[in-house]
């Protein structure tokens, strides 16, 4: 089954450009707090868009909104291979109707071609994409960056 995850990494805007030389000196605890704040905002936005965009009940869809939205979680913090930067993922935990919720989210995000006996006179039907993850990231990215910036300034720049 396909794996669906989004990497959350540092982003910056113009008002932290003068501090770029200090970014490499950010302590691990501040990096973790920044990433956690970004990931929590993105995860909550994905839960909200999953509830709104996936709550369609037609002949071809069953209501996946509750299961997918509840499955969204922030993964654990990990260091990259160079051991100098932290990263995390927003992930899907669990399964519904015997299918991993990450796979259900993948099919909803990108669409699918289904081959079922008896449905639509034995012909395949197409599940159109419902890009709730992309929509959530586009809507919440500014807020996530602002939250990380706030932690950057409060916990790092103002203390050092």
C-alpha positions in Angstrom: 0.0 0.0 0.0 1.2 3.5 -0.6 2.7 5.5 2.3 1.3 8.9 2.7 3.1 11.4 4.9 4.1 15.0 4.8 7.4 16.2 6.1 7.3 19.3 8.2 10.5 21.3 8.0 11.7 24.8 8.8 10.4 27.6 6.7 11.1 31.3 7.0 9.8 34.6 5.9 11.5 37.9 5.3 11.5 39.1 8.9 13.9 36.4 10.0 16.3 36.8 7.1 18.8 38.9 9.2 19.0 35.9 11.6 20.0 33.3 9.0 23.5 33.0 10.4 22.0 32.1 13.8 19.6 29.4 12.4 22.4 26.8 12.3 23.0 27.5 16.0 19.4 26.8 17.1 19.4 24.4 20.0 17.6 21.0 19.6 14.9 21.8 22.1 14.0 25.0 20.2 14.0 23.1 16.9 11.7 20.5 18.3 9.3 23.1 19.7 9.2 24.9 16.4 8.5 21.7 14.5 5.9 20.5 17.0 4.0 23.8 16.7 4.1 23.6 12.9 3.0 20.0 12.8 0.2 20.4 15.3 -1.3 23.3 13.2 -1.0 21.4 10.0 -2.5 18.2 11.6 -5.5 20.2 12.9 -6.1 21.8 9.5 -6.0 18.4 7.9 -8.5 17.1 10.4 -10.9 20.0 9.6 -10.6 19.6 5.9 -11.0 15.9 6.1 -14.2 16.4 8.0 -15.5 18.9 5.5 -14.2 17.4 2.2 -14.7 13.7 2.8 -18.1 13.7 4.4 -19.8 13.0 1.0 -22.1 10.0 0.9 -22.9 9.0 -2.6 -23.3 5.6 -4.2 -19.5 5.3 -4.7 -18.2 6.8 -1.4 -18.9 5.8 2.2 -18.4 8.5 4.8 -14.7 8.3 5.6 -14.5 11.7 7.3 -14.6 10.5 10.9 -12.1 7.7 10.5 -9.6 9.6 8.4 -9.9 12.8 10.6 -9.4 10.9 13.8 -6.4 9.0 12.3 -4.4 12.1 11.7 -1.5 12.4 14.2 1.9 14.0 14.5 4.7 11.5 14.2 7.7 11.4 16.5 10.7 13.7 16.1 13.7 12.3 14.3 17.1 13.6 13.4 18.2 13.6 9.8 21.2 11.6 8.7 23.6 14.4 9.3 22.4 14.6 12.9 22.1 18.4 12.8 18.4 19.0 12.0 15.1 17.6 13.3 12.1 16.6 11.3 8.7 15.1 11.8 5.7 13.9 9.8 2.0 14.2 10.0 0.7 10.6 9.7 -2.4 8.4 9.6 -2.8 5.8 12.3 -5.1 2.8 12.3 -7.5 1.1 9.8 -11.1 1.1 8.9 -13.0 -1.7 7.2 -9.8 -3.7 7.1 -7.9 -1.0 5.1 -5.2 1.3 6.5 -6.5 4.8 6.9 -3.3 6.1 5.2 -4.4 4.2 2.1 -7.9 5.6 2.3 -6.5 9.1 2.7 -4.2 8.4 -0.3 -7.1 7.3 -2.5 -9.1 10.3 -1.5 -6.3 12.7 -2.0 -5.3 11.5 -5.5 -8.3 9.5 -6.7 -8.6 5.9 -7.8 -9.9 3.6 -10.5 -12.1 0.9 -8.9 -12.9 -2.4 -10.4 -15.9 -4.0 -8.7 -18.1 -6.8 -9.8 -21.7 -5.7 -10.2 -21.1 -2.0 -9.7 -22.1 0.1 -12.7 -22.9 -2.9 -14.8 -19.5 -4.5 -14.2 -17.6 -1.5 -15.5 -14.9 0.3 -13.5 -15.8 3.6 -11.9 -13.5 6.5 -11.2 -13.2 8.0 -7.7 -12.3 11.6 -8.4 -9.5 13.2 -6.2 -10.5 15.1 -3.1 -7.3 16.8 -2.2 -8.0 17.5 1.5 -4.3 17.3 2.5 -3.1 19.8 -0.1 -6.0 22.2 0.7 -5.2 22.0 4.4 -1.5 22.6 3.9 -2.2 25.6 1.6 -4.7 27.1 4.2 -2.6 26.5 7.3 1.0 27.0 6.1 1.1 30.7 6.9 -0.2 30.1 10.4 2.3 27.2 11.0 5.2 29.4 9.9 4.1 32.2 12.1 3.9 29.8 15.1 7.4 28.6 14.4 8.7 32.2 14.0 7.1 33.1 17.4 9.0 30.3 19.1 12.2 31.2 17.2 12.1 34.8 18.5 10.8 34.1 22.0 12.9 31.0 22.8 16.1 31.7 20.8 16.7 35.2 19.5 15.4 37.0 22.7 17.4 34.7 25.0 20.7 34.8 23.2 
